[in-house]
């Protein structure tokens, strides 16, 4: 009797795995928690946290949420809510809320509520800036060592991704290298 149940369970499991092989999902929430755990401290602290999170059922809850909710959303919409990241950045004159998803960054000035979006277009391998409903392509990756980047007059020029190439671009658009550097 038990052998029949084992055979039946094996057949059902194999059938299910064959029918659902293409919609596994990224298990983003579970992986985010696991990756966080991998960087808590040294290997001994990581192991203690790992065991504690299995006991508390953090890992189990994340896995079930991914399995039944987040991976389904990802399958039907193409976006997984667990992949979005948000951070508050203190600027010189304001605080900014920076939200990241798989297509770019949304930056919101917390004081003025102005929203700016940096979009990545995978079809042409480019980044653009969207502000007040207008979008301008900033640059396009040509290959591993070159980009086509916008100039002051709105045209595009090819720039080598090297220190001399960037310096030549800064000179072309009239930006002093020191003023351009991020602090």
N, C-alpha and C positions, 0 to 999 in steps of 0.2 A: 504494500500500500504506500509506504513512504517513498519507494523507488519511483512510483507513478507520479507522485507530487513533485519530486525532484526533476524528473524528465519534463513534466508539464511546465514547471517554473523556468527551466533552461530554455525550452522552446519559446515561451512567452518573452523572456529576456532577450534572446537572440532576434526574435521578430521585431520587438520594439526598437532594438538598437539599429536594425536595418532600416526601419521606417523613419527614424529620427536622427540619422547620422549627419544631416546637413544643417541642423538648427540647434547645435549644442549651446551656442552663446559664449560670451566672453567671461562670465562669472566675475564681473568687474568689482562688485562690492566685496565679495570674498577675497579676491586678489588684493584689493586696496588694504583690507585689514591685515592680511598675511604679510604684505610688503611693509606696512607700518611696523608690524611685530618684528620683522627681520632687522629693523634699524633702531630698536629701542635702546639697546646697550650692547655689551659684549655677548658672547654665545651663551653664557650661563643665565644672564638676565633674560635674553630672548627665549630661552627654553622654559624658564619659570612662567613668563608671560604667556607663552604658547600653551602650556598645560592649563594655566588658569583660565584662558579663554575657551578651552574645550570644556572645562568643568562648568563655567558660568553659562553656558551654551552660546557664546558670541559667534563662534565659527559656524555652529549648526544653524543659527538664525540667519546669518548672512548667506549661507549656502541655500537655504530654503527660499529666502527672499529672491536671490538670483534665479534659482531654478523655476519658481512659479510666477514671479512678477517681472523682475527686471530683464531677464533674458527674453521673455515674451514681448515686452515693450520694444526691446532691441530688434527682435525678429520682424515685428510688424511695422515699426516706424524707422528703423535704421539707426536710432539713437538710444543709448543707454544712459538713463539719468544718473547712474553712479559714476559715469566718466566725467561729468561736469565738475569743475573745481572753482571755488570762489575764495578770494583773498581781499583783505582791506589793506591798502597801501597808504602810509602817511606821506603826503607830498609837502613841498615847501609852503604852499598856500591853502591846501585843501586835503581832504581824505578822498581816496578813490576806491571804488569797489571794482575789482577785476574778476570777471567770470570767464573761465576757459571751457570750451567744449571742443569736439573733434573738428570743427570748421573754423576756429579762431578765438578771438578775445573780444569781450565787451567791457568797456571801461566807462564807469559812471562816476561823474564828479558828485560827491555826496552833498556838497553845498548847493551847487547850481542845478543839479539833476541832469546836466548835459550828458548825453550818451554818445560815445564814439565806438565804432566797431572795426576791428581788424579781421578781415575775412581771408581764408585760404581757399583757393579754387584748385582742387586736385586735377581737374581736366586740363588746365593749361599751366599748372604748377606755379601759380602766382599768388601774391599777397596784395590786397587792396585796402583802402581806408574808406569807411562809410561814416558820414557825418551829415545830419540834417537831411536825410533822404538822398544825398548825392554820394556816389561811389567813384573813387579814383584809384586806378591800378598803380601801385607803388613800384613793384618790380616783379619780374618773371625769371625763374631759374631756367637758364639755357642748358647748362650742363653742370658738372661738379665744380668747375672753376670760373664760371661766368654767369652774370645776370644782366638782364635788360632792365635799366632803372630810369625812372622819370627825371627830367631836368626841369629847370625853372620855367621854361617856355612851354612845358607840357609834352615835349617830344621825349623819346627814349634813346638812351645810349647804352652800349654794351660796356660792362665794367668787369675787369678781372678781379676775382675774390682773393686779393693779396694786399699787403700794406701799400705797395706802390699804386695799385689799381684804385684803392679807396682814397688815397691822397690825391690822385689825379681827378677823381670824381668830385671830391670836396673843392678842389681848385676850380673845376668846371662850373660848379653851382655857386661858388663864392662863399663857401663856409670855411671859416678858420678852424683848423683841426683841433685846437684847444677848446674852442667854444662848443664844438660838436661832441666832444667826449662826454660820456655819461659819468656822473659823479656818484 
